[in-house]
Amino acid sequence: MVDGPAETLSDAKRRLLLFLVGVAALMLAYAALYRWGMATFEGISVSYVDALHVVVETFTTTGYGEDAAQWTTDAMKLITIPMMLSGVTAIFLTLPLFVVPLVEEALRTAPPTATARTDHVIICSFTSRGDTLVEELESRGVPYVVVESDRETAQRLDAEAYEVVHGNPESVDTLEAANAGEAMALVADADDETNASIILSAKQAAPDLRVISLIEDATLSDYHRYAGADQVVSPRRILGKSLARKAASPIAADIDDAVEIGDDFEVAEVLVQRGSALEGDTIAESDIGRRTGVNIIGAWFRGEFVTPPDPEAVVDEHTTLLVTGREEQLERLKELTRSETRRFRRGKVVVAGYGEVGTTAADALVSGNVPSVVLDREDKPGVDVVGDATNKQSFLSADIDDAQSVILALDNDTTAIFATLVVKQLAPETEVIARANDAESITKLYRAGAEYVLALSTVSGRILASNLTEEEVIAPQSQVEIVRTTAPQLAGQSLAEADVRARTNCTVIAVERDGELLTEIGPDFVVRSNDVLVVAGTDEDINRFNVLCG
């Protein structure tokens, strides 16, 4: 159904109409009662019109008490008292409940219903992951338009300076108003059934438009492709695989997040474990560069990403280092980040929650030959222990004491936070890898004791942004991108002279020169005009680098 003021009255108008009908009926009833009371108790004959006139004057206070001299009996006064109170009450209710909202609605600016933007991304509709996508697109300088059917949401987005079009994303007319024919892509980000309808409308409005659909149930992907989607993305599956990689990395070397930049040169995330040789040291004290040969690009401290990290920042069990180096250098770093108590421990991984995310994580662990136990509230195929993740007995039944890691793939953040507390109370040395639905829950999960947290909304936004802009990123959950770019303004200068890191927060991790990838890049490295620099940094920092050095 198309949502619009032309088809239905607003809630405020409907309430006002019902209120007026009720007041009118009450006045007519009081008029009949007043006429009867004057004849019965005062012996005065009053016509119905005159009686109604008195009631209206009383309700509106325009002629309040004009006939009071004729009310000599107590019975008549008892009739007029509630009539007066009813009138005053009606007036006091009318202003705040009906008049004020209608005035506010009249003064409120209507959200836009069309856009003139071109080469933009159309986002249908606005969700938490859509909000992350908007941030990613803005950081890359890619224009966008949000198509939102809910009027109040569209008004709020417009007031907050989002580019928005109010209308039904399943309507061809709305997508044409969003200038689908001139757009670079469309993202269908509603529920699975609505997305299929959006895809069909998008292909009708602009047959050549690239359409990306996000799905909750991965088994429905074929239907979306049949509807015309050019790409179907399942964020829950990607999140599940990422959680499995984090949980399995201390056990299975073949599951890894490293991104290869060149032959035997990679960018990787390395989680610091409790009790490792690095725990408690500052970045400077750890002397990681000299001891391992890797270069630290950035670090996550309890979910907050910093690049470059402060040399005085303290490394603890919630720190994840983002580094570059060769395979043997990364292996040396992993040795330093491993806990002495876990180094030779090859326990299983407990997967709590067997929905789309948990199923994918469990399957990934099986593929990596990592032993696992699945805990879920429902008894269904694939579940080893039936129980509640907030109940310690459930984890005891899953042999939590022997577990290397726990993956919390729960669909409720509050439940995940409580489950983290339960695991840490039962088995403090067991690593907790948690899923969060909203980015706001990340900090709470770290405070509860989780070693690593991934937010579904963040992963979704990063996946979409990387697919739309085709820029290389380390991982969907990462806030860092890696780009190959020229820097003519740096030609003839060393990296120290150009002060690249201080000016842009970016790190030059390698240089392609004459067909060769140079990875030993120090402060004295001099850039040539034909060099292609491999640069790592956040989206905003990469944009700053391109402006200053391009």
C-alpha positions in Angstrom: 0.0 0.0 0.0 1.3 3.4 -0.9 1.6 5.6 2.1 0.4 9.2 1.5 -1.8 12.0 2.9 -4.0 11.9 -0.2 -5.4 8.4 0.7 -6.1 8.7 4.4 -6.5 11.3 7.0 -3.7 11.6 9.5 -4.1 10.1 12.9 -4.5 13.6 14.5 -7.3 14.5 12.0 -9.1 11.2 12.6 -9.0 11.7 16.4 -10.2 15.3 16.0 -13.2 14.2 13.9 -14.2 11.5 16.4 -13.8 14.0 19.3 -16.0 16.6 17.5 -18.7 14.0 16.8 -18.7 13.0 20.5 -18.9 16.6 21.7 -21.8 17.3 19.3 -23.7 14.3 20.5 -23.1 15.3 24.1 -24.4 18.9 23.4 -27.6 17.5 21.8 -28.1 15.2 24.8 -27.6 18.1 27.3 -30.0 20.3 25.3 -32.7 17.7 25.7 -31.9 17.3 29.4 -31.9 21.1 30.0 -35.3 21.5 28.3 -36.8 18.7 30.4 -35.2 20.1 33.6 -36.5 23.6 33.1 -40.0 22.4 32.5 -40.0 19.9 35.3 -38.2 21.7 38.1 -38.6 25.4 37.2 -42.0 25.3 35.4 -40.5 27.2 32.4 -41.1 26.0 28.9 -38.0 26.3 26.7 -37.8 25.4 23.0 -35.2 22.8 22.0 -33.3 25.4 19.9 -33.1 27.8 22.9 -32.0 24.9 25.2 -29.3 24.0 22.6 -28.2 27.6 22.5 -27.7 27.7 26.3 -25.7 24.5 26.1 -23.4 25.8 23.3 -22.9 29.1 25.2 -21.9 27.1 28.3 -19.6 24.7 26.4 -17.9 27.6 24.6 -17.9 30.0 27.6 -19.2 32.8 25.3 -22.4 33.3 27.4 -21.4 31.5 30.5 -24.3 31.6 33.1 -26.7 33.9 31.3 -29.7 31.9 32.4 -28.4 31.3 36.0 -31.1 33.6 37.5 -33.7 31.1 36.4 -32.1 28.1 38.1 -33.8 28.3 41.5 -34.1 24.6 42.4 -31.3 22.3 43.6 -32.3 19.8 41.0 -31.7 22.2 38.1 -28.4 23.2 39.5 -27.3 19.6 39.7 -28.1 19.3 36.0 -26.1 22.4 35.0 -23.0 21.7 37.1 -21.9 18.6 35.0 -22.8 20.5 31.9 -20.4 23.3 32.8 -17.6 20.9 33.8 -18.0 19.0 30.5 -17.7 22.2 28.5 -14.5 23.3 30.3 -13.0 19.8 30.0 -13.7 19.7 26.3 -11.9 23.0 25.7 -8.8 21.9 27.7 -8.7 18.6 25.8 -9.1 20.2 22.4 -6.0 22.4 22.6 -3.2 20.0 23.6 -4.6 16.8 22.0 -5.9 18.1 18.7 -5.2 21.8 17.8 -1.5 21.8 18.7 -0.7 18.6 16.7 -2.5 19.9 13.7 -0.7 23.2 13.8 2.6 21.4 14.2 1.8 19.2 11.2 0.8 22.2 9.1 4.1 23.9 10.0 6.2 20.8 9.5 8.2 20.7 6.2 7.1 17.9 3.9 9.9 15.5 3.0 11.1 15.5 -0.6 9.4 13.2 -3.0 12.0 13.4 -5.8 15.7 14.0 -6.4 17.8 15.3 -9.3 21.0 13.4 -8.2 22.8 11.3 -10.7 25.5 8.6 -10.5 24.1 7.9 -7.0 23.3 4.8 -4.9 19.6 4.4 -4.1 19.1 2.8 -0.7 15.7 1.2 0.0 14.9 1.6 2.9 16.7 3.1 6.0 18.0 0.6 8.6 21.0 0.5 11.0 23.1 -1.2 8.3 21.9 1.4 5.8 23.1 4.1 8.2 26.6 2.5 8.2 26.4 2.3 4.4 25.6 6.0 4.2 28.6 6.9 6.3 30.8 4.7 4.1 29.5 6.3 0.9 29.9 9.8 2.2 33.5 9.1 3.2 34.2 7.9 -0.3 32.4 10.9 -1.9 29.7 8.7 -3.5 26.2 10.4 -3.7 23.2 8.5 -2.4 19.5 8.8 -2.0 17.4 7.0 0.7 13.9 5.9 -0.3 11.8 5.8 2.8 8.1 4.9 2.9 7.5 6.1 6.5 6.7 9.8 6.5 8.0 10.6 10.0 11.2 8.7 9.3 11.6 10.5 6.0 11.0 13.9 7.7 13.6 13.1 10.4 16.2 12.0 7.8 15.5 15.2 5.8 15.9 17.3 9.0 19.2 15.5 9.7 20.6 16.5 6.2 20.2 13.0 4.7 19.3 13.0 1.0 15.9 11.3 1.1 12.9 10.6 -1.1 9.6 9.9 0.6 7.7 7.2 -1.2 7.0 3.5 -1.5 10.3 1.7 -2.6 8.1 -1.0 -4.2 6.6 1.6 -6.5 8.0 2.1 -10.0 6.9 5.8 -9.8 8.8 6.3 -6.6 12.0 4.8 -8.0 11.7 6.9 -11.1 11.3 10.0 -8.8 14.5 8.8 -7.1 16.1 9.1 -10.6 16.8 5.3 -10.9 17.6 5.7 -14.6 20.6 7.9 -13.7 21.7 5.9 -10.6 24.8 3.8 -10.4 23.2 1.1 -8.2 20.3 0.3 -6.0 20.5 -1.5 -2.6 17.3 -3.4 -1.5 17.5 -3.4 2.3 14.1 -4.3 3.6 12.8 -7.8 4.5 13.3 -10.6 2.1 9.8 -10.6 0.5 9.8 -6.8 0.2 13.3 -6.9 -1.4 12.0 -9.2 -4.1 9.3 -6.7 -5.0 11.8 -3.8 -4.9 14.1 -5.7 -7.3 11.3 -6.2 -9.8 10.2 -2.5 -9.6 13.8 -1.4 -10.0 14.4 -3.5 -13.1 11.2 -2.1 -14.6 12.1 1.5 -13.8 15.7 1.1 -15.0 16.5 -2.2 -16.7 20.3 -1.6 -16.7 20.5 -0.5 -13.1 22.8 -2.6 -10.9 20.7 -4.0 -8.0 22.2 -5.5 -4.8 19.8 -7.3 -2.4 20.5 -8.0 1.2 18.8 -11.2 2.5 18.2 -12.6 6.0 17.5 -16.2 4.8 20.3 -17.3 2.5 18.1 -20.1 1.0 16.1 -17.4 -0.7 19.0 -16.0 -2.7 17.9 -17.8 -5.9 14.5 -16.1 -5.9 16.1 -12.7 -5.6 18.5 -13.5 -8.5 15.5 -14.7 -10.5 13.7 -11.4 -9.8 16.7 -9.6 -11.3 19.2 -8.9 -8.6 22.7 -8.6 -9.9 24.2 -9.5 -6.5 22.7 -11.1 -3.4 24.5 -10.6 -0.1 23.9 -12.5 3.1 25.5 -10.4 5.9 24.7 -13.1 8.5 26.7 -15.7 6.6 29.6 -13.5 6.2 29.5 -12.6 9.9 29.3 -16.2 10.8 32.4 -17.0 8.8 34.3 -14.1 10.3 33.4 -15.2 13.8 34.6 -18.7 13.0 37.9 -17.5 11.7 38.5 -15.5 14.8 37.6 -18.4 17.1 39.6 -21.0 15.1 42.8 -19.0 14.4 44.7 -20.2 17.5 43.8 -23.8 16.6 43.8 -24.1 12.8 46.4 -22.2 10.8 44.4 -22.6 7.6 41.6 -20.3 8.7 42.9 -16.8 8.6 41.9 -13.2 7.8 45.1 -12.1 6.1 44.8 -10.2 2.8 47.6 -10.8 0.3 49.1 -7.6 -1.1 51.9 -9.3 -3.0 53.8 -12.6 -3.1 54.4 -13.4 0.6 53.3 -10.0 1.8 50.1 -9.7 3.7 47.9 -7.5 5.9 46.3 -9.2 8.8 44.5 -8.7 12.1 46.0 -10.4 15.1 44.1 -10.7 18.4 46.2 -10.4 21.6 45.3 -13.1 24.1 45.2 -12.8 27.8 48.5 -14.0 29.4 50.5 -13.3 26.2 53.9 -11.8 26.2 52.5 -8.5 24.9 49.7 -8.0 27.5 50.3 -5.0 29.7 52.9 -3.4 27.5 52.5 -0.2 25.6 53.0 -0.2 21.9 56.4 1.4 22.4 57.4 -1.0 25.1 56.4 -4.1 23.1 58.9 -3.2 20.4 56.9 -5.3 18.0 58.6 -3.9 14.9 62.1 -4.9 15.9 61.1 -8.2 17.4 59.0 -9.4 14.5 59.6 -7.2 11.5 55.9 -6.3 11.1 54.5 -2.8 10.6 51.6 -1.8 12.8 49.0 0.1 10.8 46.4 0.4 13.5 44.7 -1.3 16.4 41.3 -1.9 18.0 41.2 -1.1 21.7 37.9 -2.5 23.1 36.1 -2.0 19.8 37.5 1.5 19.1 39.8 1.6 16.1 42.8 3.9 16.1 45.2 4.6 13.3 48.1 5.0 13.8 48.0 3.8 17.4 49.5 6.0 20.2 52.9 4.6 21.2 51.8 4.9 24.8 48.6 2.9 24.3 48.5 -0.2 26.4 48.0 -3.6 24.8 45.6 -5.9 26.6 43.5 -9.0 25.9 40.9 -6.8 24.1 43.4 -5.4 21.6 43.5 -6.5 18.0 46.6 -5.3 16.0 46.3 -4.5 12.3 49.7 -5.2 10.8 51.6 -5.8 7.5 54.4 -8.2 7.0 55.6 -11.4 5.4 54.4 -14.8 6.5 57.3 -15.6 8.8 57.0 -12.1 10.4 53.3 -12.6 11.0 54.0 -16.0 12.5 56.5 -14.4 14.9 53.9 -11.9 16.0 51.3 -14.5 16.5 53.7 -16.3 18.8 54.0 -13.2 20.9 50.2 -12.6 21.0 49.3 -16.2 22.1 48.6 -16.9 25.7 51.1 -19.2 27.5 48.2 -21.0 29.0 46.5 -21.5 25.6 49.6 -22.1 23.5 49.3 -25.9 23.6 45.6 -26.0 24.2 43.5 -27.5 21.4 40.0 -27.4 22.9 36.8 -27.2 21.0 34.8 -24.2 20.1 31.3 -23.8 21.6 28.8 -22.1 19.2 25.9 -20.6 21.1 22.9 -19.9 18.8 22.1 -21.9 15.7 20.4 -19.4 13.5 21.8 -18.2 10.2 25.0 -16.8 11.8 25.6 -19.7 14.1 24.9 -22.3 11.4 27.4 -20.6 9.1 30.0 -20.4 11.9 29.6 -24.1 12.8 29.9 -25.1 9.2 33.1 -23.1 8.8 34.6 -24.7 11.8 33.8 -28.2 10.4 35.4 -27.2 7.1 38.5 -26.1 9.0 38.6 -29.4 11.0 38.0 -27.5 14.2 36.0 -29.5 16.8 32.9 -27.7 18.0 29.8 -28.1 20.1 26.5 -26.3 19.2 24.2 -24.9 21.9 20.7 -23.7 21.1 17.4 -23.4 22.8 15.7 -25.6 20.2 16.2 -29.3 19.6 17.0 -29.5 15.9 19.5 -31.2 13.6 23.0 -29.9 14.2 22.4 -28.9 17.8 24.4 -30.9 20.4 23.2 -29.3 23.6 19.7 -27.9 24.1 19.6 -25.1 26.6 19.6 -21.4 27.3 22.8 -19.4 26.7 22.1 -17.3 29.8 22.0 -20.5 32.0 25.3 -21.7 33.3 24.1 -25.3 33.3 23.8 -25.2 29.6 27.4 -24.2 29.2 28.5 -26.8 31.7 26.7 -29.4 29.6 28.7 -28.2 26.6 31.9 -28.8 28.6 32.8 -25.1 28.7 35.9 -25.9 30.9 37.5 -27.6 27.9 36.6 -25.0 25.3 39.2 -22.9 23.6 36.6 -20.3 22.5 32.9 -19.5 22.6 31.1 -18.0 19.6 28.0 -16.1 20.8 25.8 -16.0 17.6 22.7 -14.8 19.5 20.1 -12.6 17.9 19.6 -10.4 20.9 22.3 -8.1 22.2 21.0 -8.1 25.8 21.1 -11.9 25.8 24.6 -11.9 24.3 25.9 -9.5 27.0 24.5 -11.7 29.8 25.8 -14.9 28.2 29.3 -13.3 28.1 29.1 -12.7 31.8 28.0 -16.3 32.4 30.9 -17.7 30.3 33.5 -15.5 32.0 32.3 -16.5 35.4 32.4 -20.2 34.5 35.6 -20.2 32.4 37.7 -17.0 32.6 40.4 -18.3 30.3 37.9 -19.2 27.5 37.9 -16.7 24.7 34.5 -15.1 23.9 33.9 -14.1 20.2 30.5 -12.3 20.1 28.1 -11.1 17.5 26.3 -7.8 18.1 23.3 -6.6 16.1 23.8 -2.9 16.8 27.1 -1.1 17.0 26.0 0.5 20.2 26.3 -2.9 22.0 30.0 -3.4 21.1 31.3 -1.5 24.1 29.0 -3.3 26.5 30.1 -6.7 25.2 33.8 -5.7 25.7 33.1 -4.6 29.2 31.3 -7.8 29.9 34.6 -9.6 29.0 34.3 -10.5 25.2 37.7 -10.7 23.5 36.3 -9.9 20.0 33.0 -8.4 18.9 31.6 -8.0 15.4 28.5 -5.9 14.7 26.1 -7.1 12.0 25.2 -3.6 11.0 28.8 -2.6 10.6 29.7 -5.8 8.6 26.7 -5.2 6.3 27.5 -1.6 5.6 31.2 -2.4 4.9 30.3 -5.2 2.6 27.9 -3.0 0.6 30.3 -0.1 0.4 33.2 -2.3 -0.8 30.9 -3.9 -3.4 29.6 -0.6 -4.7 32.9 1.2 -4.9 35.0 -1.8 -5.7 37.8 -0.7 -3.4 39.9 -3.3 -1.7 39.3 -3.6 2.0 41.0 -5.9 4.6 37.8 -7.5 5.8 34.1 -6.5 5.9 34.2 -5.8 9.6 37.4 -3.6 9.3 37.4 0.1 9.2 40.5 0.2 7.0 40.8 0.1 3.3 43.8 -0.5 1.1 44.2 1.4 -2.1 46.8 1.6 -4.8 47.4 5.2 -5.8 49.9 7.5 -7.3 51.3 10.5 -5.3 52.9 12.9 -7.7 53.2 15.6 -5.1 55.5 13.3 -3.1 57.9 12.7 -5.9 61.5 13.3 -4.8 60.6 13.4 -1.1 61.2 10.8 1.5 58.3 9.6 3.6 59.8 11.4 6.6 60.2 14.6 4.7 56.6 14.4 3.4 55.4 13.5 6.9 52.7 11.4 5.4 51.6 9.6 8.5 51.3 12.8 10.6 49.5 14.7 7.9 47.1 12.0 6.7 47.0 9.2 9.4 47.7 6.8 6.4 50.5 4.3 6.3 52.4 3.5 3.1 52.8 -0.2 3.4 54.4 -1.0 0.0 55.3 0.5 -3.3 55.1 -0.9 -6.8 58.0 0.2 -8.9 58.9 -1.1 -12.3 56.8 -4.2 -11.8 58.3 -5.0 -8.5 56.6 -4.8 -5.1 58.9 -3.1 -2.5 57.9 -3.9 1.1 60.8 -2.6 3.0 59.4 0.9 3.3 61.1 3.1 6.0 61.1 6.8 6.8 64.0 7.3 4.4 62.3 5.8 1.4 62.2 8.3 -1.5 59.1 8.3 -3.7 59.5 8.5 -7.5 57.0 10.0 -9.9 56.0 6.7 -11.5 55.6 4.8 -8.2 52.3 3.3 -7.3 51.9 3.5 -3.5 49.9 0.9 -1.6 48.3 2.9 1.2 46.2 1.8 4.2 43.9 4.0 6.3 40.3 4.8 7.1 38.0 6.0 4.4 38.3 9.6 5.5 42.1 9.4 5.8 42.5 7.9 2.4 40.5 10.8 1.0 42.8 13.2 2.8 45.8 11.4 1.4 44.5 11.7 -2.2 43.9 15.4 -1.7 47.3 16.2 -0.2 49.5 13.9 -2.2 47.6 13.1 -5.4 
